[in-house]
Amino acid sequence: MLAIGVTGALANLPCGAWRVHTRKFSPGWFLAVHATIPFIAILRKAVVMPRWAIALTVAAAVVGQFAGARLERRRLACVAHERAAGSGTGCRRAAGAGALLAPLPLAAGLLRQGAGLVMAV
């Protein structure tokens, strides 16, 4: 049961990062929030989890969404800081963090300029 919860949280990390780049309550936002539900439901059915365990998997999915969104906001803040400073070493304090915060290709039309995406963390 714990493995299904962890899998649900990990599956929601990229969806949480995607959700940051969408307008709230838009079709893309709903897709980002609900994309992993069929996957988690199939896993839950495959291991015959009790009904009360649904709360555990939903909570894990919410935690994964928030963690993914937070990591993406932190990554965006680092990219903005590096561009402003003109250096390539602004946020990468350790080799492990560099891999985690490495810039992903950003779609030009998806980012909202000046809409509060770069938050203090």
Steps between C-alpha positions, in 0.01 A plus 500: 500500500786736579665417166184603312491829691866573424446406135203736485704785648789440259265478202353838595835683519519576126129582490548751781784661306280512190215655701720801585507594130123496453228751586296391801180309411589489130467170309877449523488556875225240543696256287817556704311448827307190388741331258628240746163395643446207258856376561460508878153343482634210293784447746255510791276241331799279411602458864141487633533785748219561749264790442640702790841502330363730229560790740868400521547499123313829457712662771817368336388638163437844652842495669659407166320785322613757755857368511525503120364855484742617768799343325397659171460844658843462658646397163338801330638732769848357442473543124383860544782569746760351266372704206499821705849438641638383167672200655438131469562416867237701686296229671705189457667461836577130470531250219183321613300822508626587152338190358174574681486867400631465147290716268241316297405629157238766564215552257497870416123533495432321828686722743318796638740791525474690827209297632665400826656175382836587649437476871733524795572154632 
